[in-house]
Amino acid sequence: VQLQASGGGLVQPGGSLRPSCAASGSIFRVNIMGWYRQAPGKQRELVAEITNFGVTNYADSVKGRFTISRDNAKNTVYLQMDGLKPEDTAVYYCNLRVRATNYWGHGTQVTVSS
């Protein structure tokens, strides 16, 4: 299984980004796709995740600002990030979880700065 993420970048406070992540390979249909982030000097944390049934879970810090969605036919997950804040600056990692197995994509940098 491989995960290819894209869509990070530099944005001003209050701006938006929409990174995406496509999974390829042999993927069991029952799975959870999500985004984690890691800021310098901090531990990696969950941002948002979504099951193949469309059930979502968000970190409290992004509720109301970020929206996760997925296209099961394309094995692709999206993260619509609105109202970005400087504290959202981090490397964002795509994750695919099948039962107890985690797959990770390369990180994509998101920088929120004026």
Backbone as CSV, one residue per row, in Angstrom:
resi,resn,N_x,N_y,N_z,CA_x,CA_y,CA_z,C_x,C_y,C_z
1,VAL,0.850,-1.182,0.000,0.000,0.000,0.000,0.889,1.237,0.000
2,GLN,0.555,2.177,-0.863,1.275,3.453,-0.909,0.279,4.603,-0.805
3,LEU,0.703,5.655,-0.125,-0.112,6.848,0.024,0.637,8.032,-0.562
4,GLN,-0.023,8.763,-1.427,0.584,9.921,-2.068,-0.232,11.153,-1.726
5,ALA,0.373,12.042,-0.957,-0.305,13.264,-0.528,0.172,14.457,-1.326
6,SER,-0.711,15.418,-1.482,-0.365,16.663,-2.153,-1.298,17.758,-1.656
7,GLY,-0.924,19.017,-1.920,-1.830,20.109,-1.614,-1.477,20.961,-0.421
8,GLY,-0.302,20.749,0.159,0.118,21.642,1.232,0.600,22.960,0.644
9,GLY,1.128,23.821,1.510,1.656,25.083,1.001,1.680,26.163,2.039
10,LEU,1.913,27.386,1.561,1.973,28.567,2.422,0.701,29.378,2.221
11,VAL,0.081,29.758,3.318,-1.163,30.508,3.236,-1.210,31.521,4.372
12,GLN,-1.902,32.612,4.158,-2.037,33.632,5.203,-3.097,33.211,6.213
13,PRO,-3.022,33.739,7.417,-4.065,33.441,8.413,-5.452,33.754,7.865
14,GLY,-6.386,32.844,8.130,-7.735,32.987,7.607,-7.933,32.348,6.254
15,GLY,-6.860,31.908,5.637,-6.939,31.321,4.311,-7.341,29.857,4.340
16,SER,-7.336,29.243,3.152,-7.771,27.859,3.004,-6.774,27.037,2.192
17,LEU,-6.774,25.753,2.479,-6.030,24.770,1.698,-6.854,23.497,1.636
18,ARG,-6.594,22.676,0.613,-7.322,21.407,0.490,-6.365,20.313,0.042
19,PRO,-5.569,19.792,0.983,-4.707,18.686,0.609,-5.519,17.428,0.328
20,SER,-4.930,16.563,-0.496,-5.559,15.281,-0.807,-4.527,14.176,-0.678
21,CYS,-5.015,12.958,-0.562,-4.124,11.803,-0.410,-4.766,10.608,-1.093
22,ALA,-4.042,10.025,-2.032,-4.539,8.864,-2.764,-3.800,7.615,-2.323
23,ALA,-4.552,6.573,-2.045,-3.973,5.296,-1.656,-3.997,4.352,-2.847
24,SER,-2.952,3.577,-2.977,-2.879,2.585,-4.055,-2.357,1.268,-3.500
25,GLY,-2.625,0.212,-4.229,-2.203,-1.103,-3.784,-3.396,-1.942,-3.380
26,SER,-3.129,-2.998,-2.637,-4.183,-3.896,-2.183,-4.779,-3.348,-0.889
27,ILE,-5.984,-2.791,-1.003,-6.590,-2.103,0.138,-7.887,-2.786,0.520
28,PHE,-7.938,-3.241,1.750,-9.168,-3.822,2.263,-10.219,-2.736,2.328
29,ARG,-11.447,-3.047,1.876,-12.455,-2.010,1.722,-12.890,-1.386,3.046
30,VAL,-12.791,-2.119,4.134,-13.154,-1.572,5.441,-11.899,-0.955,6.047
31,ASN,-11.870,0.358,6.080,-10.659,1.015,6.556,-10.987,2.412,7.051
32,ILE,-10.007,3.041,7.632,-10.129,4.429,8.090,-9.004,5.205,7.446
33,MET,-9.334,6.320,6.836,-8.325,7.221,6.281,-8.346,8.516,7.087
34,GLY,-7.179,9.092,7.248,-7.141,10.298,8.061,-5.899,11.123,7.852
35,TRP,-5.854,12.213,8.579,-4.736,13.141,8.563,-4.237,13.357,9.985
36,TYR,-2.932,13.311,10.118,-2.258,13.653,11.352,-1.328,14.816,11.045
37,ARG,-0.884,15.483,12.073,0.092,16.561,11.883,1.112,16.563,13.013
38,GLN,2.272,17.100,12.658,3.341,17.207,13.642,4.029,18.546,13.476
39,ALA,3.947,19.347,14.515,4.622,20.639,14.538,5.992,20.458,15.168
40,PRO,6.929,21.359,14.889,8.276,21.238,15.469,8.233,21.142,16.983
41,GLY,8.914,20.144,17.526,8.997,19.986,18.963,7.772,19.377,19.613
42,LYS,6.803,18.977,18.785,5.571,18.400,19.335,5.353,16.984,18.806
43,GLN,4.497,16.254,19.483,4.175,14.906,19.046,3.183,14.951,17.885
44,ARG,3.190,13.902,17.102,2.215,13.783,16.021,0.820,13.624,16.643
45,GLU,-0.151,14.329,16.082,-1.502,14.283,16.622,-2.524,14.073,15.514
46,LEU,-3.630,13.473,15.887,-4.721,13.276,14.940,-5.374,14.618,14.621
47,VAL,-5.627,14.845,13.342,-6.375,16.022,12.917,-7.819,15.628,12.633
48,ALA,-7.983,14.642,11.759,-9.314,14.180,11.398,-9.194,12.815,10.742
49,GLU,-10.256,12.033,10.848,-10.287,10.724,10.214,-11.707,10.400,9.765
50,ILE,-11.798,9.492,8.796,-13.101,9.139,8.240,-13.092,7.664,7.859
51,THR,-14.139,6.950,8.229,-14.243,5.547,7.879,-14.770,5.399,6.447
52,ASN,-14.701,4.196,5.926,-15.223,3.960,4.588,-16.747,4.125,4.550
53,PHE,-17.376,4.124,5.737,-18.822,4.359,5.815,-19.146,5.853,5.938
54,GLY,-18.116,6.692,6.053,-18.338,8.128,6.138,-18.443,8.687,7.540
55,VAL,-18.148,7.888,8.536,-18.167,8.379,9.916,-16.876,9.148,10.170
56,THR,-17.027,10.346,10.708,-15.869,11.221,10.885,-15.538,11.464,12.355
57,ASN,-14.300,11.874,12.578,-13.820,12.218,13.913,-12.811,13.339,13.751
58,TYR,-12.939,14.389,14.563,-12.061,15.556,14.458,-11.402,15.866,15.793
59,ALA,-10.205,16.418,15.713,-9.595,17.002,16.894,-10.390,18.245,17.277
60,ASP,-10.495,18.505,18.570,-11.261,19.659,19.028,-10.728,20.958,18.422
61,SER,-9.435,21.028,18.213,-8.809,22.261,17.743,-9.190,22.633,16.303
62,VAL,-9.743,21.679,15.546,-10.074,21.952,14.149,-11.569,21.851,13.857
63,LYS,-12.351,21.464,14.850,-13.801,21.336,14.641,-14.385,22.676,14.198
64,GLY,-15.231,22.618,13.177,-15.846,23.832,12.656,-15.004,24.558,11.626
65,ARG,-13.757,24.162,11.466,-12.882,24.811,10.483,-12.428,23.845,9.393
66,PHE,-12.201,22.585,9.756,-11.714,21.588,8.810,-12.836,20.590,8.501
67,THR,-12.841,20.094,7.272,-13.802,19.077,6.864,-13.075,17.976,6.111
68,ILE,-13.223,16.753,6.592,-12.609,15.616,5.930,-13.663,14.905,5.086
69,SER,-13.250,14.440,3.908,-14.148,13.697,3.039,-13.327,12.668,2.272
70,ARG,-14.009,11.754,1.614,-13.280,10.726,0.871,-14.094,10.272,-0.327
71,ASP,-13.366,9.758,-1.306,-13.949,9.146,-2.489,-13.513,7.687,-2.465
72,ASN,-14.408,6.797,-2.081,-14.041,5.390,-1.937,-13.634,4.761,-3.272
73,ALA,-14.257,5.201,-4.349,-13.925,4.640,-5.662,-12.490,4.968,-6.060
74,LYS,-11.986,6.093,-5.575,-10.621,6.527,-5.900,-9.656,6.286,-4.748
75,ASN,-10.146,5.742,-3.651,-9.304,5.551,-2.454,-8.558,6.837,-2.102
76,THR,-9.286,7.928,-2.126,-8.692,9.236,-1.906,-9.416,9.951,-0.771
77,VAL,-8.628,10.605,0.075,-9.177,11.382,1.180,-8.768,12.836,0.998
78,TYR,-9.661,13.733,1.370,-9.435,15.170,1.243,-9.583,15.825,2.611
79,LEU,-8.877,16.928,2.782,-9.018,17.702,4.016,-9.199,19.169,3.636
80,GLN,-10.425,19.644,3.707,-10.712,21.046,3.456,-10.405,21.831,4.728
81,MET,-9.413,22.701,4.637,-8.979,23.469,5.803,-9.308,24.933,5.563
82,ASP,-10.239,25.442,6.330,-10.641,26.842,6.254,-10.304,27.550,7.556
83,GLY,-10.233,28.849,7.499,-9.949,29.608,8.702,-8.628,29.222,9.335
84,LEU,-7.622,29.022,8.511,-6.337,28.547,9.022,-5.704,29.563,9.971
85,LYS,-5.049,29.010,10.983,-4.383,29.805,12.009,-2.893,29.469,12.022
86,PRO,-2.070,30.378,12.525,-0.633,30.071,12.609,-0.357,28.769,13.369
87,GLU,-1.167,28.455,14.360,-0.944,27.228,15.131,-1.291,25.967,14.349
88,ASP,-1.847,26.109,13.151,-2.068,24.961,12.285,-0.804,24.587,11.497
89,THR,0.210,25.411,11.595,1.457,25.139,10.890,2.074,23.831,11.374
90,ALA,2.334,22.930,10.438,2.866,21.612,10.775,3.103,20.833,9.483
91,VAL,3.742,19.692,9.634,3.788,18.723,8.547,2.563,17.819,8.706
92,TYR,1.797,17.706,7.656,0.574,16.911,7.682,0.836,15.564,7.009
93,TYR,0.438,14.506,7.698,0.656,13.147,7.219,-0.675,12.453,6.954
94,CYS,-0.742,11.819,5.818,-1.904,11.005,5.477,-1.749,9.624,6.117
95,ASN,-2.849,9.068,6.589,-2.826,7.767,7.248,-3.955,6.890,6.727
96,LEU,-3.639,5.612,6.559,-4.647,4.598,6.234,-4.529,3.497,7.283
97,ARG,-5.631,3.196,7.931,-5.608,2.166,8.963,-6.558,1.042,8.577
98,VAL,-6.021,-0.163,8.542,-6.805,-1.363,8.279,-6.613,-2.280,9.469
99,ARG,-7.666,-2.447,10.238,-7.594,-3.167,11.509,-6.478,-2.535,12.336
100,ALA,-5.437,-3.256,12.687,-4.383,-2.717,13.541,-3.158,-2.255,12.755
101,THR,-3.243,-2.261,11.439,-2.096,-1.894,10.608,-2.240,-0.467,10.108
102,ASN,-1.178,0.305,10.301,-1.158,1.696,9.856,-0.205,1.866,8.674
103,TYR,-0.661,2.599,7.691,0.169,2.985,6.561,0.265,4.512,6.565
104,TRP,1.464,5.006,6.233,1.691,6.452,6.269,2.210,6.951,4.930
105,GLY,1.771,8.134,4.575,2.301,8.802,3.411,3.419,9.753,3.816
106,HIS,4.089,10.276,2.805,5.078,11.319,3.071,4.338,12.567,3.537
107,GLY,4.915,13.296,4.398,4.266,14.489,4.912,4.216,15.607,3.887
108,THR,3.258,16.483,4.074,3.170,17.685,3.252,3.136,18.890,4.195
109,GLN,3.991,19.866,3.908,4.127,21.012,4.804,2.982,21.989,4.607
110,VAL,2.391,22.403,5.717,1.393,23.475,5.731,1.939,24.578,6.632
111,THR,2.081,25.754,6.060,2.589,26.903,6.810,1.572,28.028,6.738
112,VAL,1.166,28.512,7.904,0.201,29.608,7.982,0.931,30.813,8.568
113,SER,1.136,31.805,7.740,1.932,32.955,8.159,1.596,34.154,7.292
114,SER,1.691,35.315,7.917,1.478,36.545,7.163,2.813,37.118,6.692
